[in-house]
Structures are given as structure tokens and as C-alpha cells.
Amino acid sequence: MKILGISGSPKQEGNNETIIKNVLEVAKSKGFETDSIMISQKKIAPCIACGTCARGEKCPINDDMQEVYGKLVEADAIVFSTPVYFGGMTAQLKALFDRSVLLRRQGFQLRGKFGAVMAVGGSRNGGQEKTIQNVHDCMMVHGMIPVGDGAHFGGIALKPVDDDEIGMKTVIDTIENLCATLKKNEL
């Protein structure tokens, strides 16, 4: 089974990329195949609502989203990590979700996949839970199944994540819960 990690941060080598690398290492140690998408290294333009995908055609925007579609479809589960920007996910991650409407319109290709979310804020109560719920909403539009940390919504971290022992515990609890859920579902 494959777990895809997506860092929704435009910042290279930042907190969200650290989280994605850590959770994918945990998944690998539990026998899962892993892959990643670092938004900081991709060009994903916003959706222009042209309706082309609703007609069953390829998205006319020629950018890195063409590669992302395949990775989303191949994954059994997807882990998203985003900084909190103005009370929500980054514009870059929102663009990915907006463009993923192609997968919804062309057969609900993400339906039934499990997903987990991590959010990094500037303070302990910096909007992480609201941001996680916002990402959960996007997942549910696809028919995905959100998995939390076993007690709350997902991984709730404070920057810098390397210094946030409490937050990183929720991140690790979330990936461990996601892995356990996938294994139960596999039976």
C-alpha cells in the first residue's frame, strides 16, 4: 500500500517538509511504500473554472499538476501538511485541491482513500484545528475518509516543529493511526 505525503508550504526545507519527511519515514518503517509532493518545488496554477474537465478532457493548464494527478490516484492514503496562512491552508495547497476537481468529475477517483492532515501555526492556538477541518472539508468533497490522531483532528504543531515535542507527538500519533487504519482496511 502506498502513502503520499504532500507539503502545502511554499517554503523549501521548512516545517511542513520536515513533517512530511518524518511521517513518511514512520510509514516506511511500518512497511508502506511512500511518495511525496513538495509544493515548494512545483508550479501549480489556480483553477480557471473552464469546465474542460467536466467534459472528460485533460486540464488545459500545462503545469506540474499533470504529474500530481497520477500520484493522487496511485496512493491508498494521502497525508497533507500545511502552515496556517490567515486562518486556513496555503493558497498553493488550495490550488491543488481546486485543480483536483478533475479527479472528482472524472469518476470520483479519490473516493474511499484515507487522508490525514497536519497543520503548523505560529502559536499553540494559531488556527491549526480550523485549518485541518478546512482540509478535511476538501477531502470529503472527494469522498475521502479523514483519519485523526486518535484524540482530535490530526497533527497540530507549533513552529519550529523541531522544538515542539507536544505537537510532533500529535503528528506521529496521526501517521501511526493512519497506518493502523490502512492495515485494518486491508484485511
Secondary structure as a PSIPRED ss2 file (coil, helix, strand):
# PSIPRED VFORMAT (PSIPRED V4.0)

   1 M C   1.000  0.000  0.000
   2 K E   0.000  0.000  1.000
   3 I E   0.000  0.000  1.000
   4 L E   0.000  0.000  1.000
   5 G E   0.000  0.000  1.000
   6 I E   0.000  0.000  1.000
   7 S E   0.000  0.000  1.000
   8 G C   1.000  0.000  0.000
   9 S C   1.000  0.000  0.000
  10 P C   1.000  0.000  0.000
  11 K C   1.000  0.000  0.000
  12 Q C   1.000  0.000  0.000
  13 E C   1.000  0.000  0.000
  14 G C   1.000  0.000  0.000
  15 N H   0.000  1.000  0.000
  16 N H   0.000  1.000  0.000
  17 E H   0.000  1.000  0.000
  18 T H   0.000  1.000  0.000
  19 I H   0.000  1.000  0.000
  20 I H   0.000  1.000  0.000
  21 K H   0.000  1.000  0.000
  22 N H   0.000  1.000  0.000
  23 V H   0.000  1.000  0.000
  24 L H   0.000  1.000  0.000
  25 E H   0.000  1.000  0.000
  26 V H   0.000  1.000  0.000
  27 A H   0.000  1.000  0.000
  28 K H   0.000  1.000  0.000
  29 S H   0.000  1.000  0.000
  30 K C   1.000  0.000  0.000
  31 G C   1.000  0.000  0.000
  32 F C   1.000  0.000  0.000
  33 E E   0.000  0.000  1.000
  34 T E   0.000  0.000  1.000
  35 D E   0.000  0.000  1.000
  36 S E   0.000  0.000  1.000
  37 I E   0.000  0.000  1.000
  38 M E   0.000  0.000  1.000
  39 I H   0.000  1.000  0.000
  40 S H   0.000  1.000  0.000
  41 Q H   0.000  1.000  0.000
  42 K C   1.000  0.000  0.000
  43 K C   1.000  0.000  0.000
  44 I C   1.000  0.000  0.000
  45 A C   1.000  0.000  0.000
  46 P C   1.000  0.000  0.000
  47 C C   1.000  0.000  0.000
  48 I C   1.000  0.000  0.000
  49 A C   1.000  0.000  0.000
  50 C C   1.000  0.000  0.000
  51 G C   1.000  0.000  0.000
  52 T C   1.000  0.000  0.000
  53 C H   0.000  1.000  0.000
  54 A H   0.000  1.000  0.000
  55 R H   0.000  1.000  0.000
  56 G C   1.000  0.000  0.000
  57 E C   1.000  0.000  0.000
  58 K C   1.000  0.000  0.000
  59 C C   1.000  0.000  0.000
  60 P C   1.000  0.000  0.000
  61 I C   1.000  0.000  0.000
  62 N C   1.000  0.000  0.000
  63 D C   1.000  0.000  0.000
  64 D C   1.000  0.000  0.000
  65 M H   0.000  1.000  0.000
  66 Q H   0.000  1.000  0.000
  67 E H   0.000  1.000  0.000
  68 V H   0.000  1.000  0.000
  69 Y H   0.000  1.000  0.000
  70 G H   0.000  1.000  0.000
  71 K H   0.000  1.000  0.000
  72 L H   0.000  1.000  0.000
  73 V H   0.000  1.000  0.000
  74 E H   0.000  1.000  0.000
  75 A C   1.000  0.000  0.000
  76 D C   1.000  0.000  0.000
  77 A E   0.000  0.000  1.000
  78 I E   0.000  0.000  1.000
  79 V E   0.000  0.000  1.000
  80 F E   0.000  0.000  1.000
  81 S E   0.000  0.000  1.000
  82 T E   0.000  0.000  1.000
  83 P E   0.000  0.000  1.000
  84 V C   1.000  0.000  0.000
  85 Y E   0.000  0.000  1.000
  86 F C   1.000  0.000  0.000
  87 G C   1.000  0.000  0.000
  88 G E   0.000  0.000  1.000
  89 M C   1.000  0.000  0.000
  90 T C   1.000  0.000  0.000
  91 A H   0.000  1.000  0.000
  92 Q H   0.000  1.000  0.000
  93 L H   0.000  1.000  0.000
  94 K H   0.000  1.000  0.000
  95 A H   0.000  1.000  0.000
  96 L H   0.000  1.000  0.000
  97 F H   0.000  1.000  0.000
  98 D H   0.000  1.000  0.000
  99 R H   0.000  1.000  0.000
 100 S C   1.000  0.000  0.000
 101 V H   0.000  1.000  0.000
 102 L H   0.000  1.000  0.000
 103 L H   0.000  1.000  0.000
 104 R H   0.000  1.000  0.000
 105 R H   0.000  1.000  0.000
 106 Q C   1.000  0.000  0.000
 107 G C   1.000  0.000  0.000
 108 F C   1.000  0.000  0.000
 109 Q C   1.000  0.000  0.000
 110 L C   1.000  0.000  0.000
 111 R C   1.000  0.000  0.000
 112 G C   1.000  0.000  0.000
 113 K C   1.000  0.000  0.000
 114 F E   0.000  0.000  1.000
 115 G E   0.000  0.000  1.000
 116 A E   0.000  0.000  1.000
 117 V E   0.000  0.000  1.000
 118 M E   0.000  0.000  1.000
 119 A E   0.000  0.000  1.000
 120 V E   0.000  0.000  1.000
 121 G E   0.000  0.000  1.000
 122 G C   1.000  0.000  0.000
 123 S C   1.000  0.000  0.000
 124 R C   1.000  0.000  0.000
 125 N C   1.000  0.000  0.000
 126 G C   1.000  0.000  0.000
 127 G C   1.000  0.000  0.000
 128 Q H   0.000  1.000  0.000
 129 E H   0.000  1.000  0.000
 130 K H   0.000  1.000  0.000
 131 T H   0.000  1.000  0.000
 132 I H   0.000  1.000  0.000
 133 Q H   0.000  1.000  0.000
 134 N H   0.000  1.000  0.000
 135 V H   0.000  1.000  0.000
 136 H H   0.000  1.000  0.000
 137 D H   0.000  1.000  0.000
 138 C H   0.000  1.000  0.000
 139 M H   0.000  1.000  0.000
 140 M H   0.000  1.000  0.000
 141 V H   0.000  1.000  0.000
 142 H C   1.000  0.000  0.000
 143 G C   1.000  0.000  0.000
 144 M C   1.000  0.000  0.000
 145 I E   0.000  0.000  1.000
 146 P E   0.000  0.000  1.000
 147 V C   1.000  0.000  0.000
 148 G C   1.000  0.000  0.000
 149 D C   1.000  0.000  0.000
 150 G C   1.000  0.000  0.000
 151 A C   1.000  0.000  0.000
 152 H C   1.000  0.000  0.000
 153 F C   1.000  0.000  0.000
 154 G C   1.000  0.000  0.000
 155 G E   0.000  0.000  1.000
 156 I E   0.000  0.000  1.000
 157 A E   0.000  0.000  1.000
 158 L E   0.000  0.000  1.000
 159 K C   1.000  0.000  0.000
 160 P C   1.000  0.000  0.000
 161 V H   0.000  1.000  0.000
 162 D H   0.000  1.000  0.000
 163 D H   0.000  1.000  0.000
 164 D C   1.000  0.000  0.000
 165 E H   0.000  1.000  0.000
 166 I H   0.000  1.000  0.000
 167 G H   0.000  1.000  0.000
 168 M H   0.000  1.000  0.000
 169 K H   0.000  1.000  0.000
 170 T H   0.000  1.000  0.000
 171 V H   0.000  1.000  0.000
 172 I H   0.000  1.000  0.000
 173 D H   0.000  1.000  0.000
 174 T H   0.000  1.000  0.000
 175 I H   0.000  1.000  0.000
 176 E H   0.000  1.000  0.000
 177 N H   0.000  1.000  0.000
 178 L H   0.000  1.000  0.000
 179 C H   0.000  1.000  0.000
 180 A H   0.000  1.000  0.000
 181 T H   0.000  1.000  0.000
 182 L H   0.000  1.000  0.000
 183 K H   0.000  1.000  0.000
 184 K H   0.000  1.000  0.000
 185 N H   0.000  1.000  0.000
 186 E H   0.000  1.000  0.000
 187 L C   1.000  0.000  0.000
